[in-house]
Amino acid sequence: MTSLVRLTTDPDLARHYRSNGWWRDTTFLDDLAESARLRPDAPAMINGRTADGTVRVVSYRDFDQQVRRMAGGLADLGVRTGDVVAFQLPDWWETAALLLACLRVGAIAQPIVPQLRAREIERVLARTGARVCVTVDSWAGHGHARALAEMAPRLPELRHRVVHGDAEDTGAVDFHECFVDRPDPDLSSLSPVDPDQPSVVLFTSGSTGERKGVLHTCNTIYAGTSGFTAEAVRGPGADRAATTMRVSHIACPLWAVFGVLLTGGAGVFQDGTDPGAMLDLMARAESTRLLTSAPTLAALIAAQRERPRDLTSLRAVMAGGTTVPPGIVGLARETFGVPLHAVWGMTENVVGTAVRADDPHDWSAHSDGRALPGLEVRVVTPEGGGTTGALQVRGASMCVGTITGDIADIPATGAGHGDWFDTGDIARPDGRGGIRIEGRVADRVYDPENALMIPVRDVEEELQRHPGVKDVAIIGCTDGPRDQVCAVVVPGGEPLTLADLRDHLRGAGMTEAYHPDRLELVDELPRDPMGKLRKYELRALFDTAP
């Protein structure tokens, strides 16, 4: 029944993390309290809302008050230390406040991305045994509250449903009555989260087809956030951290919630996906840094070039979540006036590597960067030579456990990261002390006839230079008696043929064995909210193996 994999370590390693400043004895709640005291009227959150076109600017005073009120509401619902509180809400500043409120009552926060639907939601709630689930009545045409009410009888651990909007329709607790329209509570009897206590459980995006819960403490998140924030914050003045990532994913909190609590700055994000609206918000907020995914960056570049905004305050642009196409690196610098810095990370280690300020301006076309403070990376190559191999990591930002099946209870125990963790990625050294991600182990394509591993990323990047290719994925397929290299292409112009692609690769001097044997044309490639390709869906669609 229980399938919790815990990573353990000895106290000496924890002391080592603390002595280097990667872990600490305080939490993000202390950072919030300090900013509320020192800069109560400064903005903490700048949040664009699509429903009414407004921008909510929330001061540190008001943000701190909302966190405390939400903590009081959770306490009134019977939430105590170690309980799991799930929430599936849009990218609102209130979602960030609820995340911190869970920490204030010692609970484990379980953010759920808004795109998940009933089948997946029920599974992840069952796996964690969530006691409370907070959702919205409807969003993007989907009735979240009714879906939650329908599955609730099958979730014996779920005690309360809280709904933002029409709570009466499903007999749920009203969000505003519970969390907003209430007096400031007395929280003196409640124990906030311990820095080493599991405090957040995040389910991976499922790029390999299987969702996995990842447990983090405030300290593991701090270890990843602090070094990343220090790398991203450049120059004097106010910190305005803009992102297109989801509040319910690891990326937005580390950048625009936890990260700004460390700097006393403000998080800048919206609850929609329109690139033009995001740029307008960034200009209004005078954003100083941006974190986005490569596909969204391309959309932002197009929107900015079509209607330029004043983004002269921008000092850093970082892109992660998926491969950064080389062609976009120079375009980003030309459009925003600053170099693009590639980032690699995963839910299990918060954030792992980043191209640095002292790297060449175009280095993100060749690298995913060097390890951030507190994390070690290595590439384990097969016996017999070669430079490409399995990417492994260890360090202070590693998660403290994973959930791979149904779970009835999550033990609130300590952390450890002494062993090397296999990321499932394939990488090679970049020649400057960093790495270049080549793909996922599950996405490897092997040519048995020539005994060659196809360099999938290289082939994809070269094909993206073809004027008729808008997007492309290389997958391995079985078609009859032999394996095939299949190019799944979103066309961007004139009709394409397999011969066109092979001629293009031949003209680039690419090894003949790397050329695709098969071409499939699609309207779009399946991607998760972070922009990662779901290649397993493509294999299921085009692989004819029994």
C-alpha positions in Angstrom: 0.0 0.0 0.0 2.7 2.5 1.0 5.4 3.3 -1.5 7.5 6.0 -0.1 11.2 6.1 -1.0 13.2 8.1 1.5 16.7 9.4 1.0 18.7 9.3 4.2 21.9 10.7 5.4 23.9 11.1 8.6 23.9 14.2 10.8 27.4 15.1 9.7 26.3 15.8 6.2 23.4 18.0 7.5 26.0 19.9 9.6 28.1 20.3 6.4 25.2 21.8 4.6 24.6 24.2 7.4 28.2 25.2 7.8 28.3 26.2 4.1 25.1 28.2 4.4 23.1 25.8 2.1 20.7 24.9 5.0 19.7 27.1 7.9 17.7 27.1 11.2 15.0 29.5 9.9 12.4 29.2 7.2 10.7 31.4 4.6 8.2 32.4 7.2 11.0 34.2 9.0 11.9 36.0 5.7 8.3 37.0 5.3 8.0 38.4 8.8 11.2 40.4 8.4 10.0 42.0 5.1 6.6 42.7 6.7 8.5 44.5 9.5 11.1 46.3 7.4 9.2 47.2 4.3 5.4 46.8 5.0 4.2 48.9 2.1 6.6 47.5 -0.5 5.0 45.1 -3.1 5.4 41.4 -2.4 3.2 40.1 -5.2 2.2 41.8 -8.6 -0.4 39.5 -10.1 -2.3 39.9 -13.4 -5.9 38.6 -13.5 -7.4 37.7 -16.8 -11.1 37.7 -15.7 -11.2 41.4 -15.2 -8.0 42.6 -16.7 -6.8 44.0 -13.4 -3.4 43.9 -11.7 -3.3 43.1 -8.0 -0.4 44.7 -6.2 -0.1 43.2 -2.7 2.1 44.8 -0.1 4.2 42.8 2.4 1.8 43.9 5.2 -1.2 42.6 3.3 0.5 39.4 2.1 1.7 38.6 5.6 -1.8 39.2 7.0 -3.4 36.9 4.4 -0.9 34.1 5.2 -1.8 34.4 8.9 -5.5 34.4 8.2 -5.2 31.4 6.0 -3.2 29.6 8.6 -6.0 30.4 11.1 -8.6 29.0 8.6 -6.6 25.8 8.2 -6.3 25.4 12.0 -10.1 25.8 12.3 -10.5 23.0 9.8 -8.4 20.8 12.1 -5.2 20.8 10.1 -2.2 19.9 12.3 1.5 19.1 11.9 2.2 16.6 9.2 -1.3 16.8 7.6 -1.4 17.2 3.8 -3.3 20.2 2.4 -3.9 20.0 -1.3 -4.9 23.0 -3.5 -5.6 23.4 -7.2 -6.0 27.1 -7.9 -5.1 29.4 -10.7 -1.9 31.4 -10.6 -3.1 33.9 -8.1 -1.2 35.6 -5.3 -3.6 33.9 -2.9 -2.2 30.6 -4.1 1.2 31.7 -3.0 -0.2 32.8 0.3 -1.9 29.5 0.9 1.4 27.7 0.3 3.1 29.7 3.1 0.0 29.3 5.3 0.5 25.5 5.2 4.1 26.0 6.5 2.7 28.2 9.3 0.6 25.4 10.7 3.2 22.7 10.1 1.3 21.0 7.3 2.6 19.6 4.0 1.5 21.6 1.1 0.4 19.7 -2.0 0.0 22.2 -5.0 -1.8 20.7 -8.0 -1.4 22.3 -11.4 -4.8 23.6 -12.8 -4.5 21.5 -16.0 -5.0 18.2 -14.1 -8.4 16.6 -14.4 -10.5 14.3 -12.3 -8.7 11.0 -12.9 -5.2 12.3 -12.1 -6.4 14.5 -9.3 -8.1 11.6 -7.5 -4.9 9.6 -7.8 -2.6 12.2 -6.3 -5.0 12.9 -3.5 -5.3 9.2 -2.7 -1.5 8.9 -2.7 -0.9 11.6 -0.2 -4.0 11.1 2.0 -4.8 14.8 1.8 -7.1 16.0 4.7 -8.1 19.3 3.0 -8.4 20.2 -0.7 -8.9 23.8 -1.9 -10.1 24.4 -5.4 -12.0 26.9 -7.6 -15.6 26.4 -8.7 -14.6 26.5 -12.3 -11.6 27.5 -14.4 -10.9 27.5 -18.1 -14.2 25.9 -18.7 -13.7 23.0 -16.3 -15.9 22.5 -13.2 -13.2 21.8 -10.6 -15.5 22.0 -7.6 -18.0 19.5 -9.0 -15.3 17.1 -10.0 -13.8 17.2 -6.5 -17.2 16.7 -4.9 -17.8 13.6 -7.1 -14.6 11.9 -6.1 -14.7 12.9 -2.4 -16.6 9.7 -1.3 -13.8 7.6 -2.6 -11.2 9.6 -0.6 -11.6 8.5 3.0 -8.8 10.7 4.3 -10.3 13.9 2.8 -12.1 15.8 5.5 -12.9 19.2 3.9 -13.4 20.7 0.5 -12.8 24.4 0.2 -14.1 26.2 -2.9 -13.2 29.7 -4.2 -16.3 31.0 -5.9 -19.7 29.1 -5.7 -19.1 26.8 -2.7 -22.8 26.3 -2.0 -23.3 24.5 -5.3 -21.3 21.5 -4.0 -21.8 21.9 -0.2 -18.2 22.9 0.3 -16.5 25.4 2.7 -16.5 28.9 1.3 -12.9 30.1 0.5 -13.5 33.7 1.5 -15.4 32.9 4.7 -12.7 30.5 5.8 -9.6 32.3 4.7 -10.3 36.0 3.9 -13.3 37.5 5.7 -12.2 36.7 9.2 -10.4 38.5 12.0 -6.7 38.1 12.5 -6.2 34.8 14.4 -4.1 34.0 17.4 -1.5 31.5 16.1 0.6 31.2 19.3 -0.5 27.7 19.9 0.4 26.4 16.5 3.8 25.1 15.6 5.2 26.3 12.3 7.1 23.9 10.0 10.6 22.8 11.1 13.3 23.6 8.5 14.0 19.9 8.1 10.4 18.7 8.2 8.8 17.6 4.9 6.7 20.6 4.0 5.9 20.4 0.3 4.9 17.4 -1.9 5.0 18.1 -5.7 4.0 15.6 -8.4 6.3 15.5 -11.3 5.0 16.6 -14.7 5.0 13.1 -16.0 7.3 13.6 -19.0 8.0 9.8 -18.9 4.3 8.9 -18.4 4.3 8.2 -14.7 3.5 10.7 -12.0 5.7 10.7 -8.9 5.3 12.6 -5.7 8.5 14.5 -4.5 8.9 15.5 -0.9 10.9 18.7 0.0 11.7 20.5 3.2 12.1 24.2 3.6 15.9 23.6 3.7 16.1 21.6 0.5 14.0 24.3 -1.3 16.2 27.0 0.3 19.3 25.3 -0.9 18.1 25.4 -4.5 16.5 28.8 -4.3 19.2 30.8 -2.6 22.0 30.0 -5.1 19.7 30.4 -8.1 18.4 33.7 -6.8 21.9 35.0 -6.1 22.8 34.2 -9.7 19.7 35.9 -11.2 19.6 39.1 -9.1 22.1 41.5 -10.7 22.7 45.1 -9.9 21.2 47.5 -7.3 17.6 48.5 -6.9 14.3 46.6 -6.3 14.0 43.0 -7.3 11.0 42.3 -9.5 11.0 38.6 -10.4 8.7 37.8 -13.4 7.8 34.3 -14.5 5.4 32.4 -16.7 5.8 29.3 -14.7 2.9 27.9 -12.5 2.6 28.7 -8.9 1.7 25.1 -8.3 5.0 23.9 -9.9 8.4 24.1 -8.2 9.7 26.8 -10.7 7.4 29.7 -9.9 7.7 29.4 -6.1 11.5 29.2 -6.1 11.7 32.3 -8.4 8.8 34.5 -7.5 7.7 33.4 -4.1 10.5 32.0 -2.0 13.1 33.7 -4.1 11.6 37.2 -3.5 11.2 36.6 0.2 15.0 36.2 0.3 15.5 39.5 -1.5 12.6 41.6 -0.2 11.4 41.9 -3.8 8.2 41.2 -5.6 6.9 38.2 -7.6 5.4 39.1 -11.0 3.1 36.6 -12.6 -0.4 36.3 -14.2 -3.1 33.7 -14.2 -3.2 33.5 -18.0 -0.9 32.5 -20.8 -1.2 35.4 -23.2 2.4 36.5 -24.0 1.3 40.1 -24.8 -0.4 40.5 -21.5 2.6 39.1 -19.7 4.9 41.6 -21.3 2.5 44.4 -20.4 2.6 43.2 -16.8 6.4 43.0 -16.8 6.6 46.6 -18.2 4.2 47.9 -15.6 6.1 46.1 -12.8 9.5 47.2 -14.1 10.6 43.5 -13.9 14.3 43.0 -13.4 14.5 39.2 -14.1 12.4 36.7 -16.1 12.2 32.9 -15.8 10.3 31.1 -18.5 10.3 27.9 -20.7 11.8 27.8 -24.1 8.5 27.5 -26.0 7.0 30.4 -24.0 10.1 32.5 -24.5 9.6 32.1 -28.3 6.1 33.4 -27.9 7.3 36.3 -25.7 10.0 37.3 -28.3 7.4 37.3 -31.1 5.0 39.4 -29.1 7.7 41.9 -28.0 9.0 42.3 -31.6 5.4 42.8 -32.8 4.7 45.5 -30.2 7.8 46.6 -28.2 7.4 47.4 -24.5 9.8 49.3 -22.3 11.6 46.5 -20.6 14.9 48.3 -20.0 14.7 47.3 -16.3 15.3 43.7 -17.3 18.7 42.4 -16.2 18.4 38.7 -16.5 16.4 36.2 -18.7 16.6 32.5 -17.9 14.9 29.6 -19.6 14.4 26.1 -18.4 12.0 23.2 -18.3 13.0 21.9 -21.7 15.7 22.3 -24.3 16.7 25.8 -25.3 17.0 25.8 -29.2 20.3 27.3 -30.2 18.5 29.7 -32.6 16.6 31.4 -29.9 19.7 32.4 -27.9 20.8 35.3 -30.1 17.2 36.3 -30.8 16.4 36.6 -27.1 19.5 38.9 -26.5 18.5 41.0 -29.5 14.9 41.4 -28.3 15.5 41.9 -24.6 18.9 43.4 -24.5 20.4 40.8 -22.1 22.0 37.4 -22.7 19.7 34.3 -22.3 20.8 31.9 -19.6 19.8 28.3 -19.9 18.8 26.5 -16.7 18.5 22.8 -16.0 16.7 21.3 -13.0 14.0 18.8 -12.0 11.5 18.6 -9.2 13.7 16.2 -7.3 16.6 18.8 -6.9 14.7 22.1 -7.2 17.2 23.6 -9.7 20.5 22.1 -10.7 22.6 24.0 -13.2 22.6 27.4 -14.9 24.7 29.3 -17.5 26.5 32.0 -15.6 27.1 35.7 -16.1 30.8 35.0 -16.7 30.0 32.6 -19.6 30.1 33.8 -23.2 26.9 35.5 -24.3 25.9 32.7 -26.6 26.8 29.9 -24.2 23.2 28.8 -23.7 23.3 27.5 -27.3 26.0 25.0 -26.2 25.4 24.4 -22.5 22.9 24.0 -19.7 25.3 25.5 -17.3 27.3 24.7 -14.2 26.1 23.2 -10.9 24.7 25.8 -8.5 26.1 26.0 -4.9 25.3 23.0 -2.8 24.8 20.5 -5.6 27.3 18.2 -7.4 26.7 16.8 -10.8 28.6 14.0 -12.7 28.2 12.3 -16.1 28.7 8.5 -15.8 29.8 7.2 -19.2 29.6 3.5 -20.3 32.6 1.4 -20.1 34.7 1.7 -23.3 34.9 5.5 -23.5 32.8 8.3 -24.9 31.8 11.5 -23.2 28.0 11.2 -23.1 26.4 9.3 -20.3 23.9 9.2 -17.4 23.6 12.5 -15.4 23.7 12.0 -11.7 23.4 14.6 -8.9 23.6 14.9 -5.1 23.6 17.7 -2.7 21.7 20.0 -0.3 18.7 20.7 -2.6 17.8 17.0 -3.2 14.4 15.9 -2.1 13.9 13.9 1.0 11.6 11.3 -0.4 9.4 10.2 -3.3 6.0 8.7 -3.6 5.6 6.2 -6.3 2.4 4.5 -5.4 -0.6 4.8 -3.0 0.4 6.1 0.4 -1.6 6.4 3.6 0.9 8.4 5.7 3.9 10.6 5.1 6.4 10.4 7.9 7.8 13.8 8.9 11.4 12.7 9.1 14.7 14.2 8.2 16.6 14.5 4.9 19.6 13.1 3.3 21.4 13.3 0.1 24.7 11.4 0.4 24.1 9.0 -2.5 24.2 9.9 -6.1 20.8 10.2 -7.7 20.3 9.1 -11.3 18.3 11.9 -13.0 17.2 9.9 -16.0 18.8 12.5 -18.2 21.7 11.9 -20.7 24.4 14.6 -20.7 27.9 15.4 -21.7 30.5 17.8 -20.4 30.3 21.3 -22.0 34.0 22.0 -21.8 33.7 24.8 -19.2 32.9 22.8 -16.1 29.2 22.4 -16.9 26.9 20.0 -18.8 24.8 19.8 -21.9 21.6 17.8 -21.7 21.3 15.4 -24.6 18.0 13.8 -23.8 16.2 11.4 -21.5 17.2 7.8 -21.0 13.6 6.8 -21.8 13.8 8.7 -25.0 17.1 7.2 -26.3 17.0 6.0 -29.9 19.4 3.2 -30.8 20.4 2.1 -34.2 21.2 -1.6 -33.9 22.2 -2.0 -37.5 25.1 0.4 -37.1 25.5 -0.1 -33.3 25.0 3.7 -32.8 23.1 5.8 -30.2 21.3 8.5 -32.2 22.2 12.0 -30.8 18.5 12.9 -30.6 19.0 16.5 -29.5 21.5 17.2 -32.2 19.2 15.9 -34.9 16.3 17.8 -33.5 18.2 21.1 -33.3 19.5 20.7 -36.9 16.1 19.9 -38.2 14.7 23.0 -36.5 16.9 25.0 -38.8 14.9 23.8 -41.8 12.6 26.6 -42.9 9.7 24.2 -43.2 10.0 22.8 -39.7 8.2 24.6 -36.9 8.7 22.0 -34.2 10.1 18.5 -34.2 10.7 15.4 -32.1 12.8 12.4 -32.9 11.5 9.1 -31.4 12.4 5.4 -31.9 9.7 3.3 -33.4 9.3 -0.3 -34.3 7.7 -0.8 -37.7 7.7 -4.4 -38.7 11.0 -6.3 -38.2 13.3 -3.3 -37.6 13.6 -0.2 -35.5 13.2 3.2 -37.1 14.3 6.7 -36.4 11.0 8.6 -36.7 10.8 12.4 -37.1 7.5 13.8 -35.8 7.2 17.3 -37.3 4.9 20.3 -37.0 5.3 21.8 -40.5 5.9 25.6 -40.7 5.5 26.2 -44.4 5.6 24.3 -47.6 4.7 20.5 -47.5 7.6 18.5 -46.2 8.8 15.1 -47.3 11.2 12.7 -45.7 13.6 13.3 -48.5 13.6 17.0 -47.7 14.7 16.3 -44.1 17.4 13.9 -45.1 18.7 16.3 -47.7 18.9 19.0 -45.1 20.8 16.8 -42.7 23.1 15.7 -45.5 23.8 19.3 -46.4 24.7 19.9 -42.7 27.2 17.0 -42.9 25.3 14.9 -40.4 26.1 11.2 -40.2 23.8 9.2 -42.5 22.9 6.7 -39.8 21.4 9.6 -37.8 18.9 10.5 -40.5 15.2 9.7 -39.9 13.8 6.7 -41.7 10.2 7.9 -41.3 8.2 11.2 -41.2 5.0 11.9 -39.4 3.3 15.3 -39.6 1.2 16.6 -36.7 -0.5 19.9 -35.9 1.3 20.2 -32.6 3.6 18.2 -30.3 2.2 17.1 -26.9 3.9 19.1 -24.1 3.4 19.4 -20.3 2.8 22.7 -18.6 6.6 23.3 -18.4 7.0 22.8 -22.1 8.6 19.4 -21.9 7.8 17.0 -24.7 5.7 14.0 -23.8 7.5 11.6 -26.2 5.8 8.6 -24.7 2.6 9.9 -26.2 4.2 10.0 -29.6 5.7 6.6 -29.2 2.2 5.2 -28.3 0.7 6.9 -31.3 3.3 5.9 -34.0 5.0 2.7 -32.7 3.4 -0.3 -34.3 5.1 -2.9 -32.1 2.7 -5.3 -30.5 
